[in-house]
Amino acid sequence: MLWGIHSHLVSLVFLGLMSFIFICLSLVSLNSGLSHVIEWDIISLHSSSIVVTLVYDWISTLFLGAVLFISCMVMYYSGDYMHGDKSYNRFMYLVLAFVLSMGALIISPNLISILLGWDGLGLISYVLVIYYQNEKSANAGMLTVLSNRVGDVGILLSISLLFALGGWNFIFSSEYLGDNFLLLKVLVCVAAMTKSAQIPFSAWLPAAMAAPTPVSALVHSSTLVTAGVYILIRFSGSLEGSFIQAFLLIVSCLTMFMAGLGANFEFDLKKIIALSTLSQLGVMMSILSLGFIDLAFFHLLTHALFKALLFMCAGMVIHSVKEYQDIRNMGSLVVCMPFTSVCMNLANLALCGMPFLAGFYSKDLILEVAFMSEINFLSFILYSLATGLTVCYTFRLVFYSLSSMCNMSSMMFVSEDYSMMMSGIMALSIGAVIGGSSLAWIVFPESYMICLSVLFKVLALLVSGVGALIGYIVNMVSVSYNPKVLESYSYVVFMGSMWFMPILSTLSLSRLSLNWGGSFFKVGDKGWSEYFGGEGSFFSLVFSSGYLQFSQENMVMTYMKSFLVWIIIVFFIFM
């Protein structure tokens, strides 16, 4: 609380005003075609200068405006969601620091200054994931921070390699990075893959759901997971014509297919939405690898609007049903939470690409441009299957949580009596409806020319319809009957556990080192080093001090014998 005013009200006014200012700046920049760059020269070392650079072009200002708009809604929403929490102020300050780190990353075209925002995102995300301070949160936070440290190392090594150009302003020099800077491009690509959770770094994203739901709404819509896509958009000029594009296409297509498949076997409400985020990140990365950076940026903005809405609706549901997250324990929420159900369906339909909602303008255009591009058959199949799987798990979620029979113990306390949460959801619902068309008019003054056959033109709608039928009818049947196809435990676990990615990212990496460490500890610290070291020295000293004590006891015979021995020794010495 600042000057007697609650943090969520301060955030609503300040971040909302800043969002409006940056969106207006982006419109001015788009209209004039100008970009503004501000530089502070800190250190000049030989031919290189360390400078803090800020760039204000239409991409950075529009993205920053969207981030600030979603952040102000999320922090206002947190006023109800986190009400009564003993660490409420600490939570709000952490979220505000998270937003500031994302802002520093967005407006920095310099690899050294971008490191402040990049590392700030990783550090504060770890603190927010472990916010509830239990074992599950600690494990999820450790997986999150260690996965992101791989990308941090990539950025640090990129800084050292970019030194050869005499500066670190990659936004101006990315087009001049030839084949001799191949390692630099690979490192930046790996850093982006870790932040945006592409295979094989996908396990941390669902695990980060241990954080409070407002954090999930912010992290998985417009901040942490989009940082990798954003930095690749800035580096896109250097990736054209390299094998990295083909590699990124296959990896991103596999990621969105794996995420869609895993979401159809998941029962945790927040993890289903997290896997849908992973699938959409794969869509952004794939179209980026084909060279269409404007489409990737367009989908980045529209996805941020409806995904934040989806998480906030999920938070309202979880908050109302007294912290249940298993969708099998829900059902018939449309009866007692009609407004939340409408907004949740709105976000789900936007995610599926329902015509004239926010997701339709970007996702349908991406699919048509991808089908028109020179992609291989595997990528085409993965695009089509991932589109169908997205609709499939969306309708499965709608069936289990909203329209199926009530599986809750009591519906007496389920309500929507949270005015601040409802206000945030309402604002983002408007964005999920008109955001896509508004951004399409702004970003694309000239429309894309799409030339496809009728089959390819209706393919996206066709696979979406089939996915919707499968997602609703199969799950409706599986509630009453036990399908034989799901009795094979091994492949169900394989598909539902993200292709064993969490196990491969944790146990497979740590088991060997832990076993070796245990053996060294057993043989070394508790074995020979103990025998010859601490305990061995102790027993030797005790044993020898026993003789010394015996010799020093008050006995005349012992003194006489020792005196005789010393006389004999002295006699032989001075002979």
Disulfide bonds with the S-S distance in Angstrom:
none
